[in-house]
Amino acid sequence: MCRVNANLVSAFYRHAVANPERLALAVGGGSYSYGELARISQQAARLLGRPARVGVLASRTLEAYAGVLGTLWAGAAYVPINPKVPDERLIQLLRITSLDAIVADAVGLERLQGRVAELAPPLVLRAADFQGGKFNPEAAPAVVGEEDLAYIIFTSGTTGVPKGIMIETGSVVRLIDVMQRRFGFCPDDRVSQASELTFDVSVFDMLMTWSAGAALYVVPAEQLMAPGKFIRDNDLTIWFSVPSIALFMQRIGMLKPRVFPRLRYSLFAGEALPLVSAQVWQAAAPNSSVENLYGPTEATVICIGQRLTDPPNATANRGVLAIGYPFEGVEADVLDSTLNSVVWSEPGELAVSGRQLARGYFNDPEMTAVRFPVLRGKRWYRTGDLVYRDESGVFHHLGRIDNQVKVLGNRVELEEVEAHLRAITGTDSVVAITWPVVDGRALGIVAFLCGSRVGVQAAREAMRQRVPDYMVPQQILEIDPMPLGPSGKFDRNVLLRRLEQRRREADA
């Protein structure tokens, strides 16, 4: 019986055969056609052999994309690693994954020294290894099945040990199929790549683009927070990023009306999308559909979505766009603490089910069993997100369950504090955290603002008119710029460390 090849680069390969001169990738000042990128991918796959797992220790370089494509071409799973992570984190990842090979760019190669080098696999591919040779149309990608692993993305774990989320090929096949019916990518599209490979939005960017025979444009790191010129200069038709980039562009006056007329889709995911920012972006890209997309890595990039409409479908009293309806093939439910469904309009934990779910966590069957329970005969993923479903079936995100904290014994949702501060200060760059925490008890709240239109004392006074005293931040601090993590989201850990530093300095 012939096995159907589900290899995720099969469509890329077919486009390379049919249209080898068409642009596939623009990165680091270089442009690579489908034929050239296929030649590089074939070369990488040949050198890799048939490994199980390949680390891609590269960022926004040709080697990064050669690593992804070559690994998938070889029938293996890629493991993206940001070359800027601290040594201890890199050592942890190498110990956990037991990689068969690494594809590294110049920055990644510099990291492979000392203790890191001792744990690295013997086979390390670099730019020089991809030189020479020709694209061979007869050398098709390796045959893989839908149950084979496509990639493993690591996220922070509550124990301090990174969690490796294993995504099967079939889950990505399902994503591409459903998203193509929704968005209709075509060969003429020019698609952004704003995220790092360690953020799974990159999977959407790369594979949706190359499955359609379109061109992928990688945003240089130095233009990431202010990519207006990049969008215009490259005539992008599809933009996908975290909302914080739109917030920053709005604050510095980059989102003028009709400044991005060529965009036909403007996609945002990874954080709550403030309604005002969505509407300002819509005015800047009037010919595009603005979409708020939701999905944990464990459900393969995105699984629920809401299009900006007029009037908008916003979440009451939060000033953010609803996350919307589940996509085709995805079932969503709201659970209580006993994992039973709650009545509509009641808040609870969001759980999702369907083919897009991850296989589980790498080498962690116990955590897999907890987060992927079988309920009423179906396998679900418990997202840890607090939501409710309104009478129309639309899902609304209220924040993380672990952001529903108790301050001096009172239950507080930090996202509600942030929503009030956004309304008071006129900025969407707001983060609220519990501080200080003594013996496991939160004694107060500290808020950070960037680009506020009012002073911090006025903001606190306005909060007192809106919320109980225990929800009023004890401190409101202005910060510019707001720190961002590798995925472009606001980095709460950096803010916590700054508070710790302030406390140490005060005690000195």
C-alpha positions as CSV (number, residue, x, y, z in Angstrom):
1,M,0.0,0.0,0.0
2,C,1.5,3.4,-1.1
3,R,2.0,5.8,1.8
4,V,0.7,9.3,1.1
5,N,3.5,11.9,1.6
6,A,2.4,14.5,4.1
7,N,5.8,16.3,4.1
8,L,5.2,19.9,4.9
9,V,7.6,21.1,2.2
10,S,6.0,19.1,-0.6
11,A,4.1,22.1,-1.9
12,F,7.3,24.2,-1.7
13,Y,9.1,21.5,-3.7
14,R,6.3,21.5,-6.4
15,H,6.5,25.3,-6.7
16,A,10.3,25.0,-7.1
17,V,9.9,22.5,-9.9
18,A,7.1,24.5,-11.7
19,N,8.4,28.1,-11.1
20,P,12.1,28.0,-10.0
21,E,12.7,31.7,-10.7
22,R,9.8,32.9,-8.6
23,L,10.9,34.7,-5.4
24,A,10.6,32.6,-2.2
25,L,12.5,34.4,0.5
26,A,14.0,37.9,1.1
27,V,16.2,37.9,4.2
28,G,19.3,39.7,5.4
29,G,19.6,41.8,2.3
30,G,19.5,38.7,0.0
31,S,16.7,37.4,-2.3
32,Y,16.3,33.7,-3.0
33,S,14.2,32.1,-5.7
34,Y,12.2,28.9,-5.2
35,G,14.8,27.0,-7.2
36,E,17.8,28.5,-5.3
37,L,16.1,27.9,-1.9
38,A,15.2,24.3,-2.9
39,R,18.8,23.7,-3.9
40,I,20.0,24.8,-0.5
41,S,17.3,22.8,1.2
42,Q,18.2,19.7,-0.7
43,Q,21.9,20.2,0.2
44,A,21.0,20.6,3.9
45,A,18.8,17.5,3.8
46,R,21.5,15.4,2.1
47,L,24.1,16.4,4.7
48,L,21.7,15.7,7.5
49,G,20.8,12.2,6.4
50,R,17.7,11.0,8.2
51,P,17.9,12.4,11.7
52,A,15.1,12.5,14.3
53,R,15.7,16.1,15.6
54,V,17.7,19.0,14.3
55,G,18.3,22.2,16.2
56,V,18.1,25.5,14.3
57,L,20.4,27.8,16.2
58,A,19.8,30.9,14.0
59,S,17.7,34.0,13.7
60,R,16.6,36.1,10.7
61,T,19.3,34.6,8.4
62,L,19.4,32.4,5.4
63,E,20.7,29.6,7.6
64,A,17.6,29.8,9.8
65,Y,15.3,29.0,6.9
66,A,17.7,26.5,5.3
67,G,17.6,24.7,8.7
68,V,13.8,24.6,8.8
69,L,13.4,23.6,5.1
70,G,16.3,21.2,5.1
71,T,15.2,19.4,8.2
72,L,11.6,19.0,7.0
73,W,12.9,17.9,3.6
74,A,14.9,15.2,5.3
75,G,11.8,14.0,7.1
76,A,12.9,15.1,10.6
77,A,11.6,17.5,13.3
78,Y,13.2,20.9,13.7
79,V,13.8,22.5,17.1
80,P,14.2,26.3,16.9
81,I,16.6,27.8,19.4
82,N,17.2,31.5,19.7
83,P,21.0,32.1,19.5
84,K,20.7,34.9,22.0
85,V,19.4,32.8,24.9
86,P,21.7,32.6,28.0
87,D,24.2,29.7,28.2
88,E,22.3,28.0,31.0
89,R,19.1,27.9,28.9
90,L,21.0,26.7,25.8
91,I,22.7,23.9,27.9
92,Q,19.3,22.9,29.3
93,L,17.8,22.6,25.8
94,L,20.7,20.6,24.5
95,R,20.5,18.2,27.4
96,I,16.7,17.8,27.0
97,T,16.6,17.3,23.3
98,S,19.7,15.1,22.4
99,L,19.8,16.7,19.0
100,D,21.2,14.7,16.0
101,A,22.5,17.9,14.3
102,I,22.4,21.7,14.4
103,V,22.1,24.2,11.7
104,A,23.7,27.5,12.9
105,D,24.2,31.0,11.5
106,A,27.3,33.1,12.5
107,V,25.8,34.2,15.8
108,G,24.8,30.6,16.6
109,L,28.3,29.3,15.8
110,E,29.8,31.7,18.3
111,R,27.6,30.1,21.0
112,L,29.0,26.6,20.4
113,Q,31.9,27.0,22.7
114,G,32.9,25.7,26.2
115,R,30.2,23.8,28.0
116,V,27.7,24.4,25.2
117,A,30.0,22.8,22.7
118,E,30.4,19.7,24.9
119,L,26.7,19.0,24.7
120,A,26.3,19.9,21.0
121,P,26.0,17.1,18.4
122,P,29.0,16.3,16.2
123,L,27.2,17.4,13.0
124,V,26.9,21.2,12.8
125,L,25.9,22.8,9.4
126,R,26.8,26.4,8.5
127,A,26.6,28.7,5.6
128,A,29.6,27.3,3.8
129,D,27.9,23.9,3.7
130,F,25.2,25.2,1.4
131,Q,27.4,26.4,-1.4
132,G,27.5,24.7,-4.8
133,G,25.4,22.1,-6.4
134,K,22.2,22.4,-8.4
135,F,18.6,21.9,-7.7
136,N,17.6,18.3,-8.6
137,P,13.9,18.1,-9.4
138,E,14.1,14.3,-9.1
139,A,15.1,14.5,-5.4
140,A,11.7,15.0,-3.7
141,P,11.3,15.5,0.0
142,A,11.4,12.4,2.2
143,V,8.1,10.6,2.7
144,V,6.5,11.3,6.1
145,G,3.1,10.5,7.6
146,E,0.7,12.8,9.5
147,E,1.7,11.2,12.8
148,D,5.4,12.1,12.4
149,L,6.8,15.1,14.3
150,A,7.2,18.3,12.4
151,Y,8.7,20.5,15.1
152,I,9.2,20.9,18.8
153,I,8.9,24.4,20.3
154,F,10.1,25.1,23.8
155,T,8.3,27.5,26.2
156,S,9.0,28.4,29.8
157,G,7.9,25.8,32.3
158,T,6.5,26.6,35.8
159,T,9.3,24.3,37.3
160,G,12.0,26.3,35.6
161,V,12.6,23.5,33.1
162,P,11.6,24.4,29.5
163,K,8.5,22.6,28.1
164,G,8.9,21.1,24.7
165,I,5.6,21.1,22.7
166,M,5.6,18.3,20.1
167,I,3.6,19.2,17.0
168,E,2.8,16.5,14.4
169,T,2.8,16.9,10.7
170,G,-0.9,16.2,10.5
171,S,-1.7,19.1,12.8
172,V,0.1,21.6,10.6
173,V,-1.5,20.0,7.4
174,R,-4.9,20.7,9.0
175,L,-3.9,24.3,9.9
176,I,-2.7,25.1,6.4
177,D,-5.9,23.6,4.9
178,V,-8.3,25.5,7.1
179,M,-6.3,28.8,6.9
180,Q,-6.0,28.6,3.1
181,R,-9.8,28.4,2.8
182,R,-10.1,31.5,5.1
183,F,-7.4,33.7,3.7
184,G,-6.7,32.4,0.2
185,F,-3.0,33.0,0.0
186,C,-1.9,33.3,-3.7
187,P,1.5,33.4,-5.6
188,D,1.3,37.2,-5.8
189,D,1.2,37.6,-2.0
190,R,4.2,39.2,-0.2
191,V,4.0,38.0,3.4
192,S,5.8,39.3,6.5
193,Q,7.9,37.2,8.9
194,A,8.0,39.4,12.0
195,S,8.4,36.6,14.6
196,E,11.3,34.5,15.7
197,L,11.3,30.8,14.8
198,T,10.8,30.1,18.5
199,F,7.4,31.7,18.3
200,D,5.0,29.4,16.4
201,V,3.4,32.2,14.4
202,S,6.5,31.7,12.2
203,V,5.1,28.3,11.2
204,F,2.0,30.0,9.8
205,D,4.2,32.7,8.0
206,M,6.6,30.2,6.4
207,L,4.3,27.3,5.4
208,M,1.3,29.3,4.4
209,T,3.5,31.4,2.2
210,W,5.5,28.6,0.5
211,S,2.4,26.3,0.2
212,A,0.9,29.1,-2.0
213,G,4.0,29.8,-4.0
214,A,4.2,33.3,-2.5
215,A,7.2,35.3,-1.2
216,L,8.3,35.6,2.5
217,Y,9.9,38.9,3.6
218,V,11.8,38.7,6.9
219,V,11.7,41.9,8.9
220,P,15.2,42.9,10.1
221,A,15.5,43.0,13.9
222,E,16.3,46.7,13.8
223,Q,13.1,47.5,12.0
224,L,10.8,45.2,13.9
225,M,9.2,47.7,16.3
226,A,8.7,50.4,13.6
227,P,8.2,48.4,10.3
228,G,6.2,50.9,8.4
229,K,8.9,51.7,5.8
230,F,9.5,47.9,5.5
231,I,5.9,47.2,4.8
232,R,5.7,50.0,2.1
233,D,9.1,49.4,0.5
234,N,8.3,45.7,0.0
235,D,4.7,46.2,-1.1
236,L,3.6,43.7,1.5
237,T,0.1,42.2,1.1
238,I,-0.1,40.3,4.4
239,W,1.1,41.4,7.8
240,F,1.2,39.2,10.9
241,S,2.6,40.2,14.2
242,V,1.9,40.6,17.9
243,P,-0.3,43.6,18.8
244,S,2.5,45.3,20.8
245,I,4.1,46.3,17.5
246,A,0.9,48.0,16.4
247,L,0.7,49.7,19.7
248,F,4.2,51.1,19.4
249,M,3.6,52.2,15.8
250,Q,0.4,54.0,16.9
251,R,2.2,55.7,19.8
252,I,5.0,57.2,17.5
253,G,2.5,58.3,14.9
254,M,3.4,55.8,12.2
255,L,-0.2,54.6,11.6
256,K,-1.4,57.5,9.4
257,P,-4.7,56.9,7.4
258,R,-4.1,54.9,4.2
259,V,-0.4,54.5,4.8
260,F,-0.5,50.8,3.9
261,P,-2.9,50.6,0.9
262,R,-1.4,47.3,-0.4
263,L,-2.2,45.2,2.6
264,R,-5.1,42.9,2.2
265,Y,-4.8,41.0,5.5
266,S,-3.6,42.4,8.8
267,L,-3.3,39.6,11.3
268,F,-2.5,39.9,15.0
269,A,-2.0,37.2,17.7
270,G,-0.2,36.4,20.9
271,E,-1.8,39.1,23.1
272,A,-5.1,40.9,23.6
273,L,-5.7,43.2,20.6
274,P,-6.9,46.6,22.0
275,L,-10.0,47.8,20.0
276,V,-8.6,51.3,19.4
277,S,-5.3,49.9,18.0
278,A,-7.2,47.6,15.7
279,Q,-9.3,50.5,14.4
280,V,-6.3,52.8,13.9
281,W,-4.6,50.0,12.0
282,Q,-7.7,49.5,9.9
283,A,-7.6,53.2,8.9
284,A,-3.9,52.8,8.0
285,A,-4.6,49.7,5.9
286,P,-8.1,50.4,4.6
287,N,-8.1,47.7,2.0
288,S,-7.2,45.0,4.5
289,S,-9.2,42.7,6.8
290,V,-8.0,43.1,10.4
291,E,-8.1,39.8,12.2
292,N,-7.6,39.0,15.9
293,L,-6.3,35.4,16.0
294,Y,-6.0,33.2,19.1
295,G,-4.2,30.0,19.7
296,P,-1.8,28.3,22.1
297,T,1.3,26.6,20.8
298,E,-0.3,23.3,21.9
299,A,-3.1,23.8,19.4
300,T,-0.8,24.6,16.4
301,V,-0.6,28.3,16.1
302,I,-4.2,29.5,15.8
303,C,-7.6,27.9,16.4
304,I,-10.1,30.8,17.1
305,G,-10.5,34.1,15.3
306,Q,-12.5,37.3,15.2
307,R,-12.5,39.8,12.3
308,L,-12.8,43.5,13.0
309,T,-16.3,44.6,11.9
310,D,-18.4,47.7,12.2
311,P,-19.7,47.7,14.8
312,P,-16.9,45.7,16.4
313,N,-17.4,42.6,18.4
314,A,-15.5,43.7,21.5
315,T,-15.2,42.3,25.0
316,A,-17.4,44.2,27.5
317,N,-15.5,46.6,29.8
318,R,-12.1,45.5,28.5
319,G,-11.5,47.6,25.4
320,V,-10.2,44.7,23.4
321,L,-11.5,42.7,20.4
322,A,-13.2,39.4,21.2
323,I,-11.2,36.3,20.2
324,G,-14.2,35.1,18.2
325,Y,-15.4,31.7,16.9
326,P,-13.5,28.4,16.7
327,F,-12.2,27.6,13.2
328,E,-13.3,24.7,11.2
329,G,-12.4,21.4,12.8
330,V,-11.8,23.0,16.3
331,E,-14.2,22.5,19.2
332,A,-14.0,24.9,22.1
333,D,-15.6,24.7,25.6
334,V,-15.5,26.6,28.9
335,L,-14.7,24.5,32.0
336,D,-15.0,24.9,35.7
337,S,-12.5,23.6,38.2
338,T,-14.0,20.1,38.0
339,L,-13.5,20.1,34.2
340,N,-17.3,20.3,33.6
341,S,-18.8,22.7,31.1
342,V,-20.1,26.0,32.5
343,V,-23.3,27.7,31.3
344,W,-22.8,30.3,28.6
345,S,-21.8,33.8,29.8
346,E,-20.1,32.3,32.9
347,P,-16.3,32.6,33.0
348,G,-14.1,29.5,33.1
349,E,-11.0,27.8,31.6
350,L,-10.9,27.6,27.8
351,A,-10.4,24.0,26.5
352,V,-10.0,23.1,22.8
353,S,-10.2,19.9,20.9
354,G,-9.5,18.7,17.4
355,R,-6.8,17.4,15.0
356,Q,-4.6,20.5,15.6
357,L,-3.8,19.5,19.2
358,A,-0.1,18.7,19.9
359,R,1.1,15.2,20.6
360,G,2.1,16.4,24.1
361,Y,5.2,17.6,26.0
362,F,8.6,16.1,25.1
363,N,9.7,13.5,27.7
364,D,6.9,14.6,30.1
365,P,4.0,12.1,30.0
366,E,2.7,13.3,33.4
367,M,2.3,16.9,32.3
368,T,0.9,15.7,29.0
369,A,-1.8,13.8,30.9
370,V,-2.7,16.8,33.0
371,R,-2.9,19.3,30.2
372,F,-4.4,17.0,27.6
373,P,-7.2,15.2,29.4
374,V,-9.8,12.9,27.8
375,L,-13.2,14.3,28.7
376,R,-16.4,12.7,27.6
377,G,-14.6,10.6,25.1
378,K,-12.6,13.4,23.5
379,R,-9.0,14.6,23.9
380,W,-8.8,18.3,25.0
381,Y,-6.1,20.8,25.7
382,R,-6.6,22.9,28.8
383,T,-5.3,26.3,27.8
384,G,-5.1,28.0,31.2
385,D,-6.9,31.0,29.7
386,L,-9.9,32.6,31.4
387,V,-12.8,33.1,29.0
388,Y,-16.5,33.3,28.6
389,R,-18.8,32.5,25.7
390,D,-21.6,35.1,25.0
391,E,-25.1,34.3,23.8
392,S,-23.9,34.4,20.2
393,G,-21.3,31.8,20.7
394,V,-18.4,34.3,20.5
395,F,-15.5,33.7,22.9
396,H,-14.1,36.5,25.0
397,H,-10.6,36.4,26.6
398,L,-10.4,37.6,30.1
399,G,-6.7,36.8,30.8
400,R,-4.7,34.0,32.2
401,I,-6.2,32.0,35.1
402,D,-2.9,32.5,36.8
403,N,-3.4,36.3,36.4
404,Q,-6.6,36.0,38.4
405,V,-4.8,36.6,41.6
406,K,-5.7,37.4,45.2
407,V,-4.5,40.8,46.6
408,L,-4.9,41.0,50.3
409,G,-7.5,38.2,50.1
410,N,-9.5,39.9,47.3
411,R,-9.8,38.2,43.9
412,V,-8.4,40.5,41.1
413,E,-8.0,40.0,37.4
414,L,-4.9,41.9,36.3
415,E,-6.3,42.3,32.8
416,E,-9.2,44.3,34.3
417,V,-6.8,46.6,36.0
418,E,-5.0,47.1,32.7
419,A,-8.3,47.8,30.9
420,H,-9.1,50.6,33.3
421,L,-5.6,52.1,33.0
422,R,-5.8,52.0,29.2
423,A,-9.0,54.0,29.3
424,I,-7.6,56.5,31.8
425,T,-4.2,57.1,30.3
426,G,-5.0,56.8,26.5
427,T,-2.2,54.3,25.9
428,D,-2.4,50.6,25.2
429,S,1.1,50.0,26.5
430,V,0.0,49.0,30.0
431,V,1.2,46.1,32.2
432,A,0.0,45.3,35.8
433,I,1.8,42.9,38.0
434,T,1.4,41.8,41.7
435,W,4.0,43.3,43.9
436,P,5.3,42.6,46.5
437,V,4.6,39.0,47.1
438,V,5.4,37.8,50.6
439,D,5.1,34.2,51.8
440,G,3.1,33.5,48.6
441,R,0.6,36.4,49.2
442,A,0.3,39.4,46.9
443,L,0.3,42.6,49.0
444,G,-0.4,45.0,46.1
445,I,-0.2,45.8,42.5
446,V,2.3,47.8,40.5
447,A,1.5,49.1,37.0
448,F,3.8,50.2,34.2
449,L,2.8,52.7,31.5
450,C,4.4,53.8,28.2
451,G,3.1,56.9,26.4
452,S,0.5,57.9,29.0
453,R,-1.4,61.1,28.3
454,V,-1.8,61.8,32.1
455,G,0.5,61.8,35.0
456,V,0.9,58.8,37.3
457,Q,-0.7,60.6,40.2
458,A,-3.7,61.6,38.1
459,A,-4.0,58.0,36.9
460,R,-4.1,56.7,40.5
461,E,-6.7,59.2,41.4
462,A,-8.8,58.2,38.4
463,M,-8.4,54.5,39.3
464,R,-9.8,55.2,42.8
465,Q,-13.0,56.5,41.1
466,R,-13.4,53.3,39.2
467,V,-12.3,50.3,41.3
468,P,-12.1,49.2,44.9
469,D,-8.9,50.3,46.8
470,Y,-7.3,46.8,46.6
471,M,-7.3,47.1,42.7
472,V,-5.7,50.5,42.7
473,P,-1.9,50.1,41.9
474,Q,0.3,51.1,44.8
475,Q,2.7,52.4,42.3
476,I,2.4,53.5,38.7
477,L,5.7,53.7,36.9
478,E,6.4,55.2,33.5
479,I,8.8,53.3,31.3
480,D,10.0,53.9,27.8
481,P,10.3,51.7,25.9
482,M,8.2,48.9,27.4
483,P,10.4,45.8,27.5
484,L,9.5,43.0,25.0
485,G,10.3,39.3,25.1
486,P,11.6,37.3,22.1
487,S,8.1,36.9,20.7
488,G,7.4,40.6,20.9
489,K,5.0,40.4,23.8
490,F,5.4,42.6,26.9
491,D,8.0,41.0,29.1
492,R,6.6,40.9,32.7
493,N,9.7,39.1,34.0
494,V,11.9,42.1,33.0
495,L,9.5,44.4,34.9
496,L,9.6,42.1,38.0
497,R,13.4,42.1,37.9
498,R,13.4,45.9,37.8
499,L,11.2,46.0,40.9
500,E,13.5,43.6,42.6
501,Q,16.5,45.8,41.7
502,R,14.7,48.9,43.0
503,R,14.0,47.1,46.3
504,R,17.7,46.0,46.7
505,E,18.9,49.5,46.0
506,A,16.5,50.9,48.6
507,D,17.6,48.4,51.2
508,A,21.3,49.1,50.5
